[in-house]
Amino acid sequence: MGPDSTIVPGQPGGYLEAATIYWDYFDFDNALRLLNDGRNKLADGNLYSYEAGAIYESQRDYPRAVAEYIKGALAGAANSPADLR
């Protein structure tokens, strides 16, 4: 059973949990793929903005990281992780 098996339809936490497994092993492409799958399937383009931003930042892709952080800060509550970043 792979990381994708932890995904529960309609639950955003499953996509994040599965993506984290890939992220922990520096497989950033698959982590981003799962985060984007979750965004698409849950119809929320702002979901996981902080996490996607952190992945892009770790890859030194600062323009994409900043874009994700801003997207998350504007969509989230004050003092959210993306807002604070």
N, C-alpha and C positions, 0 to 999 in steps of 0.2 A: 504494500500500500504506500503510495507516494503522498507528498504534501497536499496535492489537490483533493485528497479524500476527506480532508477536514472541513471542506466547504459545505455549508448548509444553505440551501436556496433561501433567499430573502433575508439572510442574517449577515450584516456587514462585518461582524467580528471574525467569521470564518475565513473570509478572503484575506483579512489582515494577518490572521494567525498563519495561514498557509504561505503568504508572501514573506513573513518573517523567517520562516524556515529557509527559504531560498536566500534571503538577505544575510542570514547568519553565515552562510557558506559562500558569500560574495558572488552569488549568481544574481546580479542586479537586473539583468534582462528579464528573467523569469519572475522575479519579485515585482517588477513594474508591470509585466504582463498580467499577473494576478490582480494587482491593484486596479488596473484599467478594466479587466474583466468585471470586477466588482462594481466599478463605477458605471459601466454599461448596463449590467444586469439589474442593478438597483436604481438606475436612472438618476444618478447623482454625480455630476461631473466635478463637484467639489470634495467628494468623499476621498479620504486618504491624502489630502493635499500636503499635510505635514510630513507624512512618511515618504511620499514621492519626492518632496523637496529635499529631504534628508538623503535619499538615495542619489539624486542628481548632485547634491553638494559633495557627497563622498566621492563622486566621479569627477569633481571639479568642473561640472557643467553649471556654472553659477547663474547664467541667464535663466535656464530652465528651473533651477532651484528657487530663485527669487520669484519667478512667475507662479510656481506652486505655492510658496509661502504666502504671497499676496492673495492668491485665490482663496486659500484657506482662511486667512485673516479676515477677508471681507465677508466670507460666508459664515464664519463661526462666531462664537461668543467672544466678548472681550476677555483678554488674558488666556485665550486658547493657546496650545503649543505653537500653532502657526503665527498667531498674533504676537506672541512673545519673541519668536525667532526674528 
